Every structure is written in C-alpha cells, then in structure tokens.
C-alpha cells in the first residue's frame, strides 16, 4: 500500500508501521480477536481504508 501511494503520501502508512505503540496495539487487538482499521489519504484526496481481521477458526475449516 505504501509503495502504491508513493512519495510523500506513503509516510502515513510507514509511520504507523514504525510507531511501536500503535503497531503493537494493532497486533494485540488482532490477537484478541478484534479488527483493526487504518485510513490513509493521498495527495488527490483519495482515501484508502485498510482493514485487517483475524482469521476465525470456522472460516479456516471451511476453506
């Protein structure tokens, strides 16, 4: 995602990934079963909503 946005707009994605407090909080939320969302806006005003959801065991078994 960061690579697609390009300079300088990828900064928000990279900062989030490098911000240990926010990243660790997102990982803890996923481990706890909660979804995590991040919205990044590029220079043209297009908003990209990124959502990560933990895999549910029932879905894994169906695959």
C-alpha positions in Angstrom: 0.0 0.0 0.0 2.7 2.4 0.9 4.6 1.8 -2.3 1.4 2.4 -4.4 0.8 5.8 -2.7 4.4 6.9 -3.5 6.3 9.8 -2.0 5.4 11.7 0.1 2.0 10.2 0.8 3.2 6.8 1.9 4.6 8.4 5.0 1.4 7.8 7.0 1.5 4.1 6.4 5.2 3.8 7.1 4.9 5.9 10.3 2.1 3.7 11.5 4.1 0.5 10.9 7.2 2.0 12.6 5.2 3.5 15.6 5.7 0.7 18.0 2.9 1.8 20.3 0.3 1.9 17.6 1.6 -1.2 15.8 1.8 -3.2 19.0 -1.7 -2.1 19.9 -3.0 -3.3 16.5 -1.2 -6.7 16.9 -2.7 -7.1 20.4 -6.2 -6.2 19.0 -5.8 -8.8 16.3 -4.6 -11.5 18.7 -7.6 -10.6 20.9 -10.0 -11.2 18.1 -10.7 -7.6 17.1 -10.4 -6.0 13.6 -8.0 -3.1 13.1 -8.6 -0.2 10.6 -6.2 2.4 9.2 -7.2 5.2 6.7 -4.6 6.9 4.5 -5.4 9.9 2.3 -3.2 10.6 -0.8 -2.4 13.9 -2.4 -5.5 13.8 -4.6 -7.8 13.3 -1.6 -8.5 9.6 -2.3 -8.9 7.8 1.0 -7.7 4.2 1.3 -9.2 2.2 4.1 -7.1 -0.7 5.2 -8.8 -3.3 7.4 -7.2 -6.4 9.0 -9.4 -9.0 10.6 -8.2 -12.1 12.5 -9.0 -15.4 10.8 -11.8 -17.2 12.5 -11.2 -21.0 13.0 -14.6 -21.8 11.5 -13.6 -20.0 8.3 -10.3 -21.8 8.2 -12.0 -25.2 8.4 -14.4 -24.3 5.6 -11.5 -23.3 3.2 
